[in-house]
């Protein structure tokens, strides 16, 4: 399915407390955003398990905080996680993107 949806998410990790905060906005989805998830390890095109799941309806703009385990934090810092926004129209993820490190 082709979608004109777009968005931007900024993630910040406090390496001492392991709290990951994601702030962002999105628009143009064909349906209601039913979940926002972080998957990994893997790229946008690869299948990967869910690491952080938010299954409530998400409205833009969003701000979410999650506490990660030490292992999750290390995998995030390795740069092999992706994020997606699932809608009721495209349950596989209408918007997807890799989480990239900003040195």
Beta strands, then each sheet from edge to edge (+ up, - down):
strand 1: 6-14
strand 2: 19-27
strand 3: 33-40
strand 4: 50-54
strand 5: 62-67
strand 6: 81-87
strand 7: 95-98
sheet 1: 1+ 2- 5+
sheet 2: 4+ 3- 6+ 7-
end
